[in-house]
């Protein structure tokens, strides 16, 4: 018997096991300008991602177009949008010798010299009138509608400033008055005048340091703006002025490889020879733009497209690698004589020095595809003798204002400082995130209002969760039993997390990701409201998990700084966590005391005390950044909110209350007060009190004043509506 039992036991073995089939995990796809379609992103070397971005041309204040562009690349490169276990290494460039920078630096120098001479009012008038002549010719010849509109605005401003000065001089006004008008004219005409000065004396400006002062100053301002926007810096920032030796060597090798030629001290890239070479192709990004002289002129600039420069080329499609410097331009020694780098070669040499013969991602604005990035590709692949200098090209859409591209050259831009004076960095970030990075975004009041409302919606959720988590309980009480409602919300929570992940995998679709997060909050709000209406506490741990996840996502997007576990920071310098833990115990004591006083006042019908409690809630605490929310039958909710937000809310409530009061016809204002009055005349004026007694003459006089005041308000409301306001 024992032997048979052991034999039976020996037959018992573990059954076969196999892993589940599982589902496919989303993989990152990016819209690649090289193929004009979404492509699976595959780094060339493990999880390391080599990344280069063309920086802004720093010759003026950074505008919102720069903010959107830099923020997008910073977000994608540094904040690890999808935690793909990638290891990005980003190189960001700064160009200092682009044509427009050279010209602006020279003009600023000449205008500064002009001002230093303290010209008389009559001299300023004469010089502006002289400068206006070539400007008028330029205005007449301009065909681009946006540029023409910009020039017309300048012409109008100068003409408007000219008239008072001419009148003051003719009428022999006091010298102080004449000089004041001259200063106004000089300020309005500075662009026009500096252009004229440049045409007269620009060739005399030869000191290289003059050309570096302007970009150095604006680069510093640019970094300050990026810091204010909470944009993290790149791993490496390259400047053209520091890479001239590398650029010279880069050009020499292209010549050695047979893809360039020297002409009159300049060196040009031979596009035809490159395109005909086996394994190479010119203009991979925008092949249909080859030969587009307008695009080439915008890319090369006026200093490179002049008739003499064109005659130096073998083909109109060829572009400068090294330019022989003319008088009035910065210059360095080279094997071909004194000159300066071509625009496109700057990026190739700097990126090549840092990232090598092939990079994973190259970022830039949509308008840089041709000729800049196509020329970068050609000369770099000519240097490295390969056909894959860039694997993925990512181009951001333009930022427009009133439908027109925001541009420094068109003078229609909004600076980052101006935008931050009106909106917070978080609101600007949300506005960018609510649109696809590759599409055009119009900067408008509607765009910003959508971002503000989104921020408010999310902020209220975080504040409500914080309040729920502050409900006193012991450790075991924090783990409530899950009913069907919690199970359903948790299921939705994980579905939304997956949807956010999928959206970010799909070409970094932040717009869809934010919408999924909004939907999660809407479902959470509905759950909380249902529990409160049933006089039940919401599940703390579940809501805490949701709030933590959303907070982490906003940190990933750069919309939250600091280490606070839940919600947007309140207060300065990200100290909201310390602020909340410090003041909330005292605020809870105040809230409980106030609620006790209100309970007694209601029972004793002491309306004056109730009014004082309302003053604390509506007038005093908002000034301190505290919002109290009274709920019938439930404890008062205490929230820490930015003071400015609360004051705006208070003003809005006052406006809404006034509007609501204005809408009431005077004949209706007393009829609703049935606890006070029982009879009314034909105009709705009360004649008897609630007990049926006739109202006294003294009381009638008081009520008549109220009635007439309401009549005035109501007529004002009707008049406003009639005017369509």
HUJO-V177991 format. One record per backbone hydrogen bond with DSSP energy under -1.0 kcal/mol. NH is the residue of the N-H (numbers start at 1). CO is the residue of the C=O. If there is no record, write none. Layout:
# HUJO-V177991
<<NH	CO> <NH	CO>>
This chain:
# HUJO-V177991
<<5	1> <6	2> <7	3> <8	4> <9	5> <10	6> <12	9> <29	505> <30	39> <32	37> <33	393> <35	32> <36	32> <37	32> <39	30> <41	28> <48	45> <49	87> <51	89> <52	361> <53	91> <54	363> <59	57> <64	414> <67	63> <68	64> <69	65> <70	66> <71	67> <72	68> <73	69> <74	70> <75	71> <76	72> <77	73> <78	74> <83	80> <87	47> <89	49> <91	51> <92	236> <93	53> <94	238> <102	98> <103	99> <104	100> <105	101> <106	102> <107	103> <108	104> <109	105> <110	106> <111	107> <112	108> <113	109> <114	110> <115	111> <116	112> <117	113> <118	115> <124	120> <125	121> <126	122> <127	123> <128	124> <129	125> <130	126> <131	127> <132	128> <135	131> <136	132> <137	133> <138	134> <139	135> <140	136> <141	137> <142	138> <148	144> <149	145> <150	146> <151	147> <152	148> <153	149> <154	150> <155	151> <156	152> <157	153> <158	154> <159	155> <160	156> <161	157> <162	158> <163	159> <166	162> <167	163> <168	164> <169	165> <170	166> <171	167> <173	168> <178	174> <179	175> <180	176> <181	177> <182	178> <183	179> <184	180> <185	181> <186	182> <187	183> <188	184> <189	185> <193	189> <194	190> <195	191> <196	192> <197	193> <198	194> <199	195> <200	196> <201	197> <202	198> <204	201> <205	202> <210	207> <211	208> <213	209> <216	212> <217	213> <218	214> <219	215> <220	216> <221	217> <222	218> <223	219> <224	220> <225	221> <226	222> <227	223> <228	224> <229	225> <230	227> <231	226> <236	90> <238	92> <240	94> <242	239> <243	240> <247	243> <248	244> <249	245> <250	246> <251	247> <252	248> <253	249> <254	250> <255	251> <256	252> <257	253> <258	255> <259	254> <261	268> <263	266> <266	263> <267	322> <268	261> <269	319> <270	259> <271	269> <274	270> <275	271> <276	272> <280	277> <289	286> <290	287> <292	289> <293	291> <296	292> <297	293> <298	294> <299	295> <300	296> <301	297> <304	301> <310	306> <311	307> <313	310> <318	315> <321	267> <322	267> <323	340> <325	338> <329	326> <332	339> <337	334> <339	332> <340	323> <342	321> <348	344> <349	345> <350	346> <351	347> <352	348> <353	349> <354	350> <355	351> <356	352> <359	389> <360	50> <361	50> <362	392> <363	52> <364	394> <366	396> <368	365> <369	366> <373	368> <374	369> <375	371> <376	372> <377	373> <378	374> <379	375> <380	376> <381	377> <382	378> <383	379> <384	380> <385	381> <386	381> <391	359> <392	360> <394	362> <396	364> <397	437> <400	441> <401	404> <404	401> <406	399> <412	407> <416	62> <419	415> <420	416> <421	417> <423	419> <428	424> <429	425> <430	426> <431	427> <432	428> <433	429> <434	430> <435	432> <439	436> <441	398> <443	400> <448	444> <449	445> <450	446> <451	447> <452	448> <453	449> <454	450> <455	451> <456	452> <457	453> <458	454> <459	455> <460	456> <461	457> <462	458> <463	459> <464	460> <465	461> <466	462> <467	463> <468	464> <469	465> <470	466> <471	468> <478	475> <479	476> <480	478> <487	483> <488	484> <489	485> <490	486> <491	487> <492	488> <493	489> <494	490> <495	491> <496	492> <497	493> <498	494> <499	495> <500	496> <501	497> <502	498> <503	499> <504	500> <505	501> <506	502> <507	29> <507	505> <508	504> <509	503> <510	508> <513	509> <514	510> <515	511> <516	512> <517	513> <518	514> <519	515> <520	516> <521	517> <522	518> <523	519> <524	520> <525	521> <526	522> <527	523> <528	524> <529	525> <530	526> <531	527> <532	528> <533	529> <534	530> <535	532> <536	531> <543	539> <544	540> <545	541> <546	542> <547	543> <548	544> <549	545> <550	546> <551	547> <552	548> <553	549> <554	550> <555	551> <556	552> <557	553> <558	555> <559	554> <575	572> <579	575> <580	576> <581	577> <582	578> <583	579> <584	580> <587	583> <588	584> <589	585> <590	586> <591	587> <592	588> <593	589> <594	590> <595	591> <596	592> <597	593> <598	594> <599	595> <600	596> <601	597> <602	598> <603	599> <604	600> <606	601> <607	605> <610	606> <611	607> <612	608> <613	609> <614	610> <615	611> <616	612> <617	613> <618	614> <619	615> <620	615> <621	616> <624	621> <625	622> <626	621> <627	639> <629	637> <634	631> <637	629> <639	627> <641	625> <646	642> <647	643> <648	644> <649	645> <650	646> <651	647> <652	648> <653	649> <654	650> <655	651> <656	652> <657	653> <658	654> <659	655> <660	656> <661	657> <662	658> <663	659> <664	661> <668	665> <673	670> <674	672> <676	673> <677	673> <678	688> <679	688> <681	685> <684	681> <687	679> <688	679> <689	693> <690	676> <692	689> <695	687> <700	696> <701	697> <702	698> <703	699> <704	700> <705	701> <706	702> <707	703> <708	704> <709	705> <710	706> <711	707> <712	708> <713	709> <714	710> <715	711> <716	712> <717	713> <718	714> <719	715> <720	716> <721	717> <722	718> <723	719> <725	720>>
